[in-house]
């Protein structure tokens, strides 16, 4: 535990907001050095992403994590690293630098690491734009993917919704709002119509949410808005629903005479269904009981991770195997230290058993 906690502190004290390329590159250097020390092997470096392929032959198990965070530079000043009364705090400690350290130490504890891949990416919080193919490639053909994203409290994540992201742009025509508004074409009114149409695509009975988010239109208070736009966050439990929403989004048509529409975006991550996690979840419950841990529980969550990609290529996937605690992306982000040893031991047991069964 002293070494684990020291390594967590090292990573947390290196701020790594996803959009800061210099900070993420420096963080990757730090993770690479830490992993090389713990595993005794230098990683393959792909931009801000790090991959350790251990032993000879094909990969049979992949462990997935990320070292970027949502916290801007300077967050350590207001959210300093600390461990008090069994609670570890600091920006990115829960999501998910503790999980990265757990993955490295778990693999180091294996008697035989042959067939294990450890992948730590640097852009997950942005939606994995440059690492998606790397995640999918690393997981393809593996018997199991274990994702070290933080637990939901103390529960592993057995289902994640798929994600689609859109931007809807409306183009109108500017005019003076007082002198000749009739000569204008209001993009603001068009946006209002489309906001209602898009929100109506939600289907709560099957778990589909379609949520308009950031919205803007116009330039000044006395001008008919010539342009407007809004973003849309879509969460679905099935590929069929993801396809339905995508088709409906791209079928949107203008309502205001003279206005035009442009719809950008589409599916970002496929769903992680229970069918991808059920066998590994049952295995985790059994091994957890054998290790004397509290019962391992599972939960369905709306948030997505790189586990959606590993499941999307057909690899059995269990997510949320990292830190127990709470407050991801929030001021109260924290890790419950007491769970780190047991959950790391569980990860060791899971990887070891899968490796032995797939020799």
N, C-alpha and C positions, 0 to 999 in steps of 0.2 A: 504493500500500500504506500509506503513512503515514496518509492520510485514512481508509482503510478500518479500520485498526487503532484509530485515535482514536475512530471512531464505534462500533466494537465495545466499546471501553472505556467509553464514555459509557453505553451500554445496560446493560452488565454491572454497572456501579457503581450502577445504579438497581434495587434489589431489587424484585421483582414477583411474590410468591407468589399463586397463583390465587385463594385464598380471602380475601385481604386486598383489599377493594374500594377502599380509599383508595390503597394502594400500586399496584394495577393501573391505577387512573385516572391517577395521577401518571406511571406508565410510559407510558401511552397519550399523554399530553401530550408526553413526551419523544420518542417515536417519531414523533408527528405533526410536531413541529418539525424533527427530523432529516430526515424524508422531504420536508418542504416545502423545506428547504434544498437537498437533493440533486436533487430532481425539479423544483423551481421551481413546484410546485402544492400548494395546501392539500388535505388529504384530506377525504373525507366522514367524519363522526364518528357512529358508532352505538354509544352506550355506550362500553365499553372497546375497541371494534373500529374499525379504520381501513381505509378503502378509497379508493384512487386509481383513477379511471377516466380514461384519457388519450386525448386526441384525440376526434374526432367519430365517430359511428356505433357499431355494436355491438362488444362485446368479442370478440376472437378468441383471446386468450391470457390466462390468469389465473395469477398467481404467488401462492402461498399460504404464509403463515407465522403464527407466534404470538409474542407478547412476554411472556406469563405463564410462570412457572417453578414447579417443585415446591419450591424452596428457601425456607425461612422467613426472616423479617426477622432480621438479625443474622448471616446466613451469611457476609457479606463479612469479618467479623472473624476467622472461622476458615478461610475459603477466599478470601483476597484476590485481586483481579485482578493478574495478572502475565504477562509475556512473557519467558521465559528459554530460551535454547538452542533456539529455534524452536518452543516449546510455550507456548500461551496457556491460562491457567487463570482460573477464576472461576465463581461460581454462575450457571448458565444459559448459559454461553458456548457449549457444544456443542449444548444443547437449549433454545432454538435461536436465540439472539440474533445469533450470527455469520451464520446463514442469512438473518435479516431484513436485516442490513446488506448482504449480498451481493446480495439481490434488489433493493434500492433502487439500489445502484450499477450493477448490470447494466442495469436499465431506463434509468438516466441515460446509459449509454454507447451506447444505440441511436440510430441516425441518425434513425429515425422511430418514435415510440412509439404512433402511432395504433392503437387496438384492443387496447391492453394494460391489464389491470386488476391492481393489486397489492392484496392483502387481507391484513391483519395483525390477527389476533384476540387476545382477551384471556382466553379461558377454555378453551383446548384441553386443558390438563392436567386439567380437571375433566370432560372428555368432551364439550366444546363445547355445553353445554345452551342457551346463548342465541345462539350463532353458527352453529349447524348450518344453519338456513334461509338465512342470509346466504351461507355457503359454497356451498350448493347453488344458490342464485339466481345467484351470481357466476360459477359454472362452467357453468351450463346454456347450451348452444349454442356453447360455445367449441370451437376445434379442438384445444386442448391445455391441460392444467393441469400446471404445474410446482410441486412442493411442496418447499420449502426446509428441510424437516426434515433433521437431521444424517444423514450417510452411515452405513452400517454398516462402520465402519473407513474404507475408501476406496470401498466398493461402493455404488452406488445401489440403491434398493429397488424391485424389480419386482413383488413380490407382498406383500400384507399380509392377514392373516387378519381376518375379520369378528369383531365383539365383541358378546356379549350379557351383561347383568348382571342378577342376581336377588338378592332377599332372601327367604328362607323363614322364616316365623314359625310357631312351635308354641305353642298355648295349652293348658295343662293345669289342674290344681287343686292349690293348696297344702295341705299337711298336715304335722303334726309328724313328722319322720323317725324318731323313737324311739318315740313314744307310739301313733300310729295311722297309719303310712305307707299302710296299705291304703285309707284314705279319700282319699288323694291321687291325682292323675293326673300322672305325671311328664312334663313337657315336655322334660326332659333326655334321657330314654330315647327319646321321639319324635324329637328332633333327631338322636340317634345312628342310628336307623333311616333317617331321611331323608338323612343324610350319605352313608351307604353306597349308597342308591338313586340319589342324584344323581351320585356319583362313577362309578357303573357306566354312566352314559350316554356316557362318553367313547368315542371310536372312533379310536384312534391310527392305524389303517391308512388312514384318509382325512384325517388331520390334525386331528380334532376333539378338543379337550381341554375337560373339564368339571371345574373345580377348586373345591371348597368352600374358602373362605378364613376370614375372621373369624367365630368361633363363640362363642356365649355362652348360658348357661342358669342359672336359679336366682338366689336372693338371699342365703341364708345356708347354712352347712354342715349345719344340722340341720333343713332344710325341704325337703319335696318340691318340686321346681321347678315353679312355676306358669306360667312362660313361658321360651321360648328361641328363638334364631334363629341363622341363619348366612347368609353371603353366598356367591354363586357367580360365578365368572369363567369365561366360555365363549369359546373361540376356534375359529373354523371357516374352512374354505377355500371353502365354497359356500353359496349362499342356501338350497339344499335342506336342508343340514345345520343351518343356523340355524333353519329352520322346524321341522325334526324335534325339535330340542332344546327349542324354545319350546313345542311341543305337549306333549312329555313332561313338562316342568317344570310346566305348568299342569294336568296330569293326576295329579299326586302326590296320594295319599290317606293319611289317618292310619293308623297301625298300632296304636298304644296305645289301648285302649278308653276312650272319653270325651275323647280329645284332638281338637283341631281344627287345621287348617293354613290358612295364607294365603300365597300366592306372589305377590310383587310384582316388577315389572321386565319386561324383554324385550330384544329386539335394540337395540343402541346404535349400531353401525356395520356397514354391509354389507362384504363382502370386497372387496379390490382384487385382481382376478384378473390373471394374466399377459396375458390378452387385452386388457386395458385399457392395458398398458404396453409391449407387445412392439414396436410400430412406433416409439414414441418412444425406447425403449431402443436399438434398432438405429441410429436417427438419432444418438443421443448417442455411441455407439461410433464411428460414422463421423466425426462432427465432432471428437471427441476425438483421433482419429488425425491428422486434418488439422491440428489445433492442436499436435501434437507431445506430447500428454499421455501418461502411462502408460495402458495399455489400460483402458477403462471396463468394470468388471465389475458384475454384478447379483446380488442375493441375495433370497431369500424370508425374511420376518420375521414373528414372531407378534404384535408390537406393532401398534397401530393409530394412525392420524393423520387429519387432515382430508382427506387423499388418498383415504381410503375413501369419503368423501361425494362428492368430485368424480367418482370412478369410478362411484359409485352412480347418478349422474344421466346416465351414458352418455358422459362426457367422457374422452377418452384422457388418461391420467395417468402421470407419472413422478415418483417420490418419492425422497427421500434425496439431493437435489441440493445440500444445504447443506454445512456444515463437515465435514471429515474429522478423525477423532480417536476419542474414546471416552469411556466413563464417564458416560453420561447418568444423571442422578438419583443419582450416586454421588460419593464423596469424591475420586476420581481423574478427575473430569470434565475434559476438556482438548480443545484444538483444535490440529491440526498446521498451523502458519502457512504452511509451504511450499506447501500445496495450495490456499490461498485464491485466489491470482491465476488459476491455471489453471481452477479450477472456476467462478470468476466469468466468465471468458472463455467457457467452455463454455456457461454459461447465456445469455450474450449471443448466441452463435451459434445456440443452439436457438430462442430467441424470435424472432430476426431471420429465420431460415429459415421458421419456421411463418407468420410475418406475411407474408412475401413470397409464400408459396404460397397464401395465403387472401385475397389482395386481390381 
